[in-house]
Amino acid sequence: MSVGAIVQLGEAYAQLQSDGWVLHGCPDGTATAWKAQDLPAQGPARIVFSSAEPMEIAGLFALLCGLIGQDRQQVLEIIHPLFDEGVSSLVEAWLKSARPDFPVSLETS
């Protein structure tokens, strides 16, 4: 696929950029849709949330769990709205329960 390609993943979508795949939104079922489209097992380079609505972030924990054991070296950037507590709380819970050494950074937009 060429840079700029878009793959629809249900309510979310992934876009290929020069530094890897960028996932836009992560509703429930995104992890399954990611695998079904044969996208990289190491996951996206970045996840971007345009809102903190529960339906948009419902699949984040499952997607992160799918990255366990993938020997990821690249930092996963997660960009979420300013003052959003939902995304950061989900990531913190996942790090504490599953993979405290996972390379992830949280940034606000």
TIVO-2410 file (N, C-alpha, C; in nm, 3 decimals):
# residues 109
REC num residu      c1      c2      c3 atome chaine
REC   1      M   0.084  -0.119   0.000     N      A
REC   1      M   0.000   0.000   0.000    CA      A
REC   1      M   0.088   0.125   0.000     C      A
REC   2      S   0.035   0.230  -0.052     N      A
REC   2      S   0.112   0.353  -0.060    CA      A
REC   2      S   0.071   0.450   0.051     C      A
REC   3      V   0.160   0.542   0.081     N      A
REC   3      V   0.134   0.642   0.184    CA      A
REC   3      V   0.004   0.714   0.150     C      A
REC   4      G  -0.079   0.731   0.251     N      A
REC   4      G  -0.209   0.794   0.232    CA      A
REC   4      G  -0.322   0.695   0.221     C      A
REC   5      A  -0.291   0.567   0.202     N      A
REC   5      A  -0.394   0.465   0.192    CA      A
REC   5      A  -0.477   0.462   0.320     C      A
REC   6      I  -0.606   0.439   0.306     N      A
REC   6      I  -0.697   0.432   0.421    CA      A
REC   6      I  -0.764   0.297   0.422     C      A
REC   7      V  -0.768   0.237   0.540     N      A
REC   7      V  -0.835   0.108   0.560    CA      A
REC   7      V  -0.946   0.130   0.662     C      A
REC   8      Q  -1.069   0.101   0.624     N      A
REC   8      Q  -1.183   0.116   0.713    CA      A
REC   8      Q  -1.186   0.000   0.810     C      A
REC   9      L  -1.202   0.031   0.939     N      A
REC   9      L  -1.206  -0.070   1.044    CA      A
REC   9      L  -1.335  -0.053   1.125     C      A
REC  10      G  -1.447  -0.075   1.061     N      A
REC  10      G  -1.575  -0.049   1.127    CA      A
REC  10      G  -1.594   0.101   1.140     C      A
REC  11      E  -1.611   0.147   1.264     N      A
REC  11      E  -1.629   0.290   1.290    CA      A
REC  11      E  -1.496   0.365   1.295     C      A
REC  12      A  -1.386   0.293   1.305     N      A
REC  12      A  -1.252   0.354   1.306    CA      A
REC  12      A  -1.192   0.338   1.167     C      A
REC  13      Y  -1.078   0.404   1.146     N      A
REC  13      Y  -1.005   0.381   1.023    CA      A
REC  13      Y  -0.855   0.399   1.050     C      A
REC  14      A  -0.775   0.335   0.966     N      A
REC  14      A  -0.630   0.347   0.975    CA      A
REC  14      A  -0.581   0.410   0.846     C      A
REC  15      Q  -0.482   0.497   0.860     N      A
REC  15      Q  -0.423   0.563   0.744    CA      A
REC  15      Q  -0.272   0.540   0.747     C      A
REC  16      L  -0.217   0.498   0.634     N      A
REC  16      L  -0.074   0.476   0.623    CA      A
REC  16      L  -0.004   0.610   0.603     C      A
REC  17      Q   0.087   0.643   0.695     N      A
REC  17      Q   0.168   0.763   0.682    CA      A
REC  17      Q   0.314   0.722   0.673     C      A
REC  18      S   0.401   0.816   0.650     N      A
REC  18      S   0.542   0.783   0.628    CA      A
REC  18      S   0.606   0.713   0.747     C      A
REC  19      D   0.557   0.736   0.868     N      A
REC  19      D   0.615   0.672   0.987    CA      A
REC  19      D   0.535   0.551   1.034     C      A
REC  20      G   0.437   0.508   0.958     N      A
REC  20      G   0.358   0.389   0.992    CA      A
REC  20      G   0.209   0.418   0.991     C      A
REC  21      W   0.134   0.322   1.040     N      A
REC  21      W  -0.012   0.333   1.041    CA      A
REC  21      W  -0.060   0.421   1.155     C      A
REC  22      V  -0.157   0.507   1.125     N      A
REC  22      V  -0.219   0.591   1.227    CA      A
REC  22      V  -0.365   0.546   1.238     C      A
REC  23      L  -0.404   0.511   1.359     N      A
REC  23      L  -0.540   0.466   1.385    CA      A
REC  23      L  -0.621   0.584   1.435     C      A
REC  24      H  -0.735   0.608   1.375     N      A
REC  24      H  -0.824   0.718   1.414    CA      A
REC  24      H  -0.946   0.659   1.482     C      A
REC  25      G  -0.951   0.676   1.614     N      A
REC  25      G  -1.058   0.619   1.694    CA      A
REC  25      G  -1.030   0.473   1.726     C      A
REC  26      C  -1.099   0.423   1.828     N      A
REC  26      C  -1.078   0.283   1.866    CA      A
REC  26      C  -1.204   0.230   1.936     C      A
REC  27      P  -1.316   0.226   1.864     N      A
REC  27      P  -1.437   0.172   1.925    CA      A
REC  27      P  -1.425   0.020   1.943     C      A
REC  28      D  -1.522  -0.035   2.011     N      A
REC  28      D  -1.523  -0.179   2.035    CA      A
REC  28      D  -1.513  -0.254   1.902     C      A
REC  29      G  -1.431  -0.357   1.897     N      A
REC  29      G  -1.414  -0.438   1.778    CA      A
REC  29      G  -1.298  -0.396   1.689     C      A
REC  30      T  -1.230  -0.287   1.723     N      A
REC  30      T  -1.121  -0.238   1.639    CA      A
REC  30      T  -1.005  -0.338   1.634     C      A
REC  31      A  -0.972  -0.401   1.745     N      A
REC  31      A  -0.860  -0.497   1.747    CA      A
REC  31      A  -0.887  -0.613   1.650     C      A
REC  32      T  -1.009  -0.662   1.649     N      A
REC  32      T  -1.047  -0.771   1.559    CA      A
REC  32      T  -1.042  -0.725   1.414     C      A
REC  33      A  -1.091  -0.605   1.389     N      A
REC  33      A  -1.089  -0.551   1.252    CA      A
REC  33      A  -0.946  -0.527   1.205     C      A
REC  34      W  -0.858  -0.483   1.296     N      A
REC  34      W  -0.717  -0.461   1.263    CA      A
REC  34      W  -0.655  -0.591   1.214     C      A
REC  35      K  -0.676  -0.698   1.289     N      A
REC  35      K  -0.620  -0.829   1.252    CA      A
REC  35      K  -0.680  -0.880   1.121     C      A
REC  36      A  -0.809  -0.860   1.102     N      A
REC  36      A  -0.878  -0.909   0.983    CA      A
REC  36      A  -0.826  -0.842   0.856     C      A
REC  37      Q  -0.775  -0.720   0.868     N      A
REC  37      Q  -0.724  -0.648   0.751    CA      A
REC  37      Q  -0.576  -0.675   0.727     C      A
REC  38      D  -0.517  -0.766   0.805     N      A
REC  38      D  -0.374  -0.799   0.793    CA      A
REC  38      D  -0.283  -0.678   0.809     C      A
REC  39      L  -0.320  -0.591   0.900     N      A
REC  39      L  -0.234  -0.477   0.933    CA      A
REC  39      L  -0.124  -0.527   1.027     C      A
REC  40      P  -0.015  -0.452   1.045     N      A
REC  40      P   0.099  -0.500   1.123    CA      A
REC  40      P   0.062  -0.547   1.264     C      A
REC  41      A   0.113  -0.664   1.302     N      A
REC  41      A   0.086  -0.721   1.435    CA      A
REC  41      A   0.139  -0.632   1.546     C      A
REC  42      Q   0.240  -0.550   1.518     N      A
REC  42      Q   0.295  -0.460   1.618    CA      A
REC  42      Q   0.203  -0.342   1.646     C      A
REC  43      G   0.096  -0.332   1.571     N      A
REC  43      G  -0.002  -0.226   1.592    CA      A
REC  43      G   0.032  -0.097   1.521     C      A
REC  44      P  -0.047   0.004   1.545     N      A
REC  44      P  -0.026   0.133   1.479    CA      A
REC  44      P   0.092   0.209   1.539     C      A
REC  45      A   0.143   0.305   1.465     N      A
REC  45      A   0.248   0.394   1.516    CA      A
REC  45      A   0.185   0.497   1.610     C      A
REC  46      R   0.060   0.530   1.583     N      A
REC  46      R  -0.008   0.635   1.658    CA      A
REC  46      R  -0.157   0.606   1.660     C      A
REC  47      I  -0.222   0.643   1.770     N      A
REC  47      I  -0.368   0.638   1.780    CA      A
REC  47      I  -0.414   0.780   1.811     C      A
REC  48      V  -0.509   0.827   1.733     N      A
REC  48      V  -0.559   0.963   1.749    CA      A
REC  48      V  -0.708   0.957   1.784     C      A
REC  49      F  -0.743   1.024   1.892     N      A
REC  49      F  -0.883   1.034   1.933    CA      A
REC  49      F  -0.930   1.177   1.914     C      A
REC  50      S  -1.042   1.195   1.846     N      A
REC  50      S  -1.096   1.330   1.825    CA      A
REC  50      S  -1.190   1.368   1.938     C      A
REC  51      S  -1.236   1.269   2.014     N      A
REC  51      S  -1.320   1.296   2.130    CA      A
REC  51      S  -1.295   1.187   2.233     C      A
REC  52      A  -1.346   1.211   2.351     N      A
REC  52      A  -1.331   1.113   2.459    CA      A
REC  52      A  -1.461   1.039   2.484     C      A
REC  53      E  -1.547   1.037   2.385     N      A
REC  53      E  -1.674   0.966   2.400    CA      A
REC  53      E  -1.648   0.819   2.429     C      A
REC  54      P  -1.718   0.760   2.523     N      A
REC  54      P  -1.696   0.619   2.558    CA      A
REC  54      P  -1.702   0.525   2.438     C      A
REC  55      M  -1.788   0.550   2.343     N      A
REC  55      M  -1.798   0.462   2.226    CA      A
REC  55      M  -1.673   0.470   2.139     C      A
REC  56      E  -1.605   0.584   2.138     N      A
REC  56      E  -1.485   0.599   2.055    CA      A
REC  56      E  -1.362   0.532   2.117     C      A
REC  57      I  -1.360   0.517   2.248     N      A
REC  57      I  -1.243   0.460   2.316    CA      A
REC  57      I  -1.268   0.319   2.369     C      A
REC  58      A  -1.386   0.264   2.345     N      A
REC  58      A  -1.426   0.136   2.404    CA      A
REC  58      A  -1.335   0.019   2.368     C      A
REC  59      G  -1.267   0.023   2.254     N      A
REC  59      G  -1.183  -0.087   2.212    CA      A
REC  59      G  -1.036  -0.071   2.243     C      A
REC  60      L  -0.998   0.037   2.311     N      A
REC  60      L  -0.857   0.066   2.335    CA      A
REC  60      L  -0.789  -0.041   2.421     C      A
REC  61      F  -0.852  -0.082   2.530     N      A
REC  61      F  -0.791  -0.182   2.618    CA      A
REC  61      F  -0.766  -0.311   2.542     C      A
REC  62      A  -0.863  -0.355   2.463     N      A
REC  62      A  -0.848  -0.479   2.385    CA      A
REC  62      A  -0.738  -0.465   2.280     C      A
REC  63      L  -0.731  -0.351   2.215     N      A
REC  63      L  -0.625  -0.329   2.115    CA      A
REC  63      L  -0.488  -0.337   2.181     C      A
REC  64      L  -0.473  -0.272   2.296     N      A
REC  64      L  -0.346  -0.277   2.367    CA      A
REC  64      L  -0.312  -0.419   2.411     C      A
REC  65      C  -0.410  -0.494   2.457     N      A
REC  65      C  -0.386  -0.634   2.496    CA      A
REC  65      C  -0.337  -0.716   2.377     C      A
REC  66      G  -0.385  -0.685   2.259     N      A
REC  66      G  -0.341  -0.755   2.138    CA      A
REC  66      G  -0.196  -0.728   2.102     C      A
REC  67      L  -0.138  -0.624   2.161     N      A
REC  67      L   0.002  -0.590   2.132    CA      A
REC  67      L   0.099  -0.661   2.226     C      A
REC  68      I   0.047  -0.727   2.329     N      A
REC  68      I   0.133  -0.801   2.421    CA      A
REC  68      I   0.201  -0.913   2.345     C      A
REC  69      G   0.329  -0.928   2.366     N      A
REC  69      G   0.404  -1.035   2.302    CA      A
REC  69      G   0.449  -1.005   2.160     C      A
REC  70      Q   0.428  -0.884   2.114     N      A
REC  70      Q   0.467  -0.847   1.977    CA      A
REC  70      Q   0.608  -0.790   1.969     C      A
REC  71      D   0.677  -0.782   2.084     N      A
REC  71      D   0.814  -0.732   2.089    CA      A
REC  71      D   0.826  -0.595   2.021     C      A
REC  72      R   0.736  -0.508   2.056     N      A
REC  72      R   0.734  -0.374   1.998    CA      A
REC  72      R   0.846  -0.289   2.058     C      A
REC  73      Q   0.922  -0.222   1.974     N      A
REC  73      Q   1.029  -0.133   2.018    CA      A
REC  73      Q   0.991   0.014   2.000     C      A
REC  74      Q   0.911   0.041   1.897     N      A
REC  74      Q   0.870   0.178   1.867    CA      A
REC  74      Q   0.767   0.225   1.970     C      A
REC  75      V   0.780   0.350   2.014     N      A
REC  75      V   0.685   0.407   2.109    CA      A
REC  75      V   0.549   0.426   2.040     C      A
REC  76      L   0.444   0.380   2.105     N      A
REC  76      L   0.308   0.401   2.056    CA      A
REC  76      L   0.261   0.536   2.107     C      A
REC  77      E   0.236   0.628   2.017     N      A
REC  77      E   0.187   0.760   2.053    CA      A
REC  77      E   0.034   0.755   2.057     C      A
REC  78      I  -0.022   0.800   2.167     N      A
REC  78      I  -0.167   0.809   2.179    CA      A
REC  78      I  -0.201   0.956   2.202     C      A
REC  79      I  -0.275   1.011   2.109     N      A
REC  79      I  -0.311   1.152   2.114    CA      A
REC  79      I  -0.459   1.162   2.146     C      A
REC  80      H  -0.489   1.235   2.252     N      A
REC  80      H  -0.628   1.246   2.297    CA      A
REC  80      H  -0.661   1.391   2.330     C      A
REC  81      P  -0.790   1.424   2.338     N      A
REC  81      P  -0.829   1.562   2.365    CA      A
REC  81      P  -0.780   1.611   2.502     C      A
REC  82      L  -0.747   1.738   2.508     N      A
REC  82      L  -0.707   1.802   2.632    CA      A
REC  82      L  -0.818   1.786   2.736     C      A
REC  83      F  -0.782   1.761   2.858     N      A
REC  83      F  -0.873   1.742   2.972    CA      A
REC  83      F  -0.949   1.610   2.967     C      A
REC  84      D  -0.915   1.523   2.876     N      A
REC  84      D  -0.978   1.391   2.869    CA      A
REC  84      D  -0.913   1.300   2.972     C      A
REC  85      E  -0.992   1.237   3.055     N      A
REC  85      E  -0.940   1.144   3.155    CA      A
REC  85      E  -0.960   0.999   3.113     C      A
REC  86      G  -1.054   0.973   3.023     N      A
REC  86      G  -1.087   0.836   2.985    CA      A
REC  86      G  -0.972   0.761   2.920     C      A
REC  87      V  -0.910   0.820   2.819     N      A
REC  87      V  -0.802   0.754   2.747    CA      A
REC  87      V  -0.683   0.730   2.840     C      A
REC  88      S  -0.642   0.834   2.912     N      A
REC  88      S  -0.526   0.818   3.000    CA      A
REC  88      S  -0.553   0.717   3.111     C      A
REC  89      S  -0.675   0.711   3.161     N      A
REC  89      S  -0.710   0.613   3.265    CA      A
REC  89      S  -0.705   0.470   3.210     C      A
REC  90      L  -0.756   0.451   3.089     N      A
REC  90      L  -0.750   0.318   3.027    CA      A
REC  90      L  -0.606   0.273   3.004     C      A
REC  91      V  -0.523   0.363   2.953     N      A
REC  91      V  -0.383   0.329   2.927    CA      A
REC  91      V  -0.312   0.299   3.058     C      A
REC  92      E  -0.335   0.379   3.160     N      A
REC  92      E  -0.272   0.357   3.290    CA      A
REC  92      E  -0.314   0.222   3.348     C      A
REC  93      A  -0.441   0.189   3.340     N      A
REC  93      A  -0.490   0.061   3.391    CA      A
REC  93      A  -0.426  -0.055   3.316     C      A
REC  94      W  -0.414  -0.041   3.184     N      A
REC  94      W  -0.352  -0.148   3.104    CA      A
REC  94      W  -0.205  -0.164   3.139     C      A
REC  95      L  -0.134  -0.053   3.152     N      A
REC  95      L   0.008  -0.060   3.187    CA      A
REC  95      L   0.027  -0.129   3.322     C      A
REC  96      K  -0.054  -0.094   3.419     N      A
REC  96      K  -0.042  -0.153   3.553    CA      A
REC  96      K  -0.076  -0.300   3.554     C      A
REC  97      S  -0.175  -0.339   3.476     N      A
REC  97      S  -0.223  -0.477   3.483    CA      A
REC  97      S  -0.155  -0.572   3.386     C      A
REC  98      A  -0.105  -0.521   3.276     N      A
REC  98      A  -0.059  -0.611   3.171    CA      A
REC  98      A   0.087  -0.593   3.130     C      A
REC  99      R   0.128  -0.473   3.112     N      A
REC  99      R   0.260  -0.454   3.050    CA      A
REC  99      R   0.322  -0.321   3.092     C      A
REC 100      P   0.374  -0.311   3.216     N      A
REC 100      P   0.426  -0.183   3.265    CA      A
REC 100      P   0.545  -0.128   3.185     C      A
REC 101      D   0.613  -0.212   3.109     N      A
REC 101      D   0.730  -0.167   3.034    CA      A
REC 101      D   0.699  -0.136   2.887     C      A
REC 102      F   0.573  -0.136   2.849     N      A
REC 102      F   0.535  -0.112   2.710    CA      A
REC 102      F   0.570   0.031   2.670     C      A
REC 103      P   0.628   0.051   2.552     N      A
REC 103      P   0.666   0.186   2.508    CA      A
REC 103      P   0.546   0.266   2.458     C      A
REC 104      V   0.493   0.351   2.541     N      A
REC 104      V   0.375   0.430   2.505    CA      A
REC 104      V   0.391   0.573   2.556     C      A
REC 105      S   0.340   0.668   2.480     N      A
REC 105      S   0.338   0.808   2.525    CA      A
REC 105      S   0.199   0.864   2.502     C      A
REC 106      L   0.154   0.943   2.597     N      A
REC 106      L   0.025   1.009   2.588    CA      A
REC 106      L   0.048   1.157   2.562     C      A
REC 107      E  -0.023   1.209   2.463     N      A
REC 107      E  -0.012   1.351   2.428    CA      A
REC 107      E  -0.152   1.406   2.411     C      A
REC 108      T  -0.169   1.535   2.438     N      A
REC 108      T  -0.299   1.596   2.420    CA      A
REC 108      T  -0.301   1.682   2.295     C      A
REC 109      S  -0.420   1.697   2.241     N      A
REC 109      S  -0.436   1.780   2.122    CA      A
REC 109      S  -0.527   1.897   2.150     C      A
***
